[in-house]
Amino acid sequence: MSEKPKMELIGHDGNIFSIMGRASRLLKQAGMQEEANEMWNRVTSSGSYDEALHIISEYVETELSPVADIKKSTRKKETYER
């Protein structure tokens, strides 16, 4: 999938249809019609509100989207003698 459009969940008053509609429009505007259709189908057949939000967050970047590769420090741990 190409770069995900960004969308804030805040401001939709928890209405899953409003959230899903906004996400779908963003995907379509980004030329991702197939992804918009796939997301819509998955969300409408999901089992819960939370599951629906997480599905949407797979397609558009939201506050629930996983953080991209967090770089771990390469610094070695120091050892101390007692």
C-alpha positions as CSV (number, residue, x, y, z in Angstrom):
1,M,0.0,0.0,0.0
2,S,1.3,3.5,-0.8
3,E,1.7,6.2,1.9
4,K,-1.5,6.3,4.0
5,P,-3.5,9.5,4.1
6,K,-3.6,11.1,7.6
7,M,-6.8,11.6,9.5
8,E,-7.7,12.6,13.1
9,L,-10.4,10.6,14.8
10,I,-11.1,13.5,17.1
11,G,-14.1,15.6,15.9
12,H,-16.3,12.8,14.6
13,D,-18.2,12.4,17.9
14,G,-17.5,8.7,17.9
15,N,-19.8,8.1,14.9
16,I,-18.3,5.1,13.0
17,F,-20.1,6.0,9.8
18,S,-18.7,9.5,9.9
19,I,-15.2,8.2,10.5
20,M,-15.5,5.5,7.8
21,G,-16.9,8.0,5.3
22,R,-14.0,10.5,5.9
23,A,-11.4,7.7,5.7
24,S,-13.0,6.5,2.4
25,R,-13.0,10.0,0.9
26,L,-9.3,10.5,1.8
27,L,-8.4,7.1,0.3
28,K,-10.3,7.9,-2.9
29,Q,-8.7,11.4,-3.2
30,A,-5.3,9.6,-2.9
31,G,-6.2,7.3,-5.8
32,M,-6.7,4.3,-3.6
33,Q,-10.3,3.3,-4.6
34,E,-9.6,-0.4,-4.1
35,E,-8.3,0.2,-0.6
36,A,-11.4,2.3,0.2
37,N,-13.7,-0.4,-1.0
38,E,-11.8,-3.1,0.9
39,M,-11.8,-1.0,4.1
40,W,-15.5,-0.3,3.8
41,N,-16.3,-4.1,3.4
42,R,-14.1,-5.0,6.3
43,V,-15.4,-2.3,8.6
44,T,-19.1,-3.1,7.9
45,S,-18.5,-6.8,8.7
46,S,-16.4,-6.2,11.8
47,G,-17.7,-7.4,15.2
48,S,-17.2,-4.3,17.3
49,Y,-16.6,-0.5,17.3
50,D,-13.0,-1.0,18.5
51,E,-12.3,-3.5,15.7
52,A,-13.8,-1.1,13.2
53,L,-11.5,1.7,14.3
54,H,-8.4,-0.5,14.1
55,I,-9.3,-1.6,10.6
56,I,-9.7,2.0,9.5
57,S,-6.4,2.8,11.1
58,E,-4.8,0.1,8.8
59,Y,-5.8,2.2,5.8
60,V,-5.4,5.8,7.0
61,E,-3.0,7.1,9.5
62,T,-4.8,7.9,12.8
63,E,-4.0,8.1,16.4
64,L,-4.4,4.4,16.6
65,S,-2.1,3.5,13.7
66,P,1.0,1.6,14.7
67,V,4.1,3.7,15.1
68,A,6.5,3.1,12.2
69,D,9.8,1.3,13.0
70,I,11.1,2.8,16.2
71,K,14.9,2.9,16.0
72,K,16.5,1.2,18.8
73,S,19.6,2.7,20.4
74,T,22.8,1.0,19.2
75,R,24.7,2.2,22.3
76,K,26.1,-0.6,24.4
77,K,25.0,-1.0,27.9
78,E,27.7,-0.1,30.4
79,T,28.6,-2.7,33.0
80,Y,29.5,-1.6,36.5
81,E,31.6,-3.5,39.0
82,R,30.6,-3.7,42.6
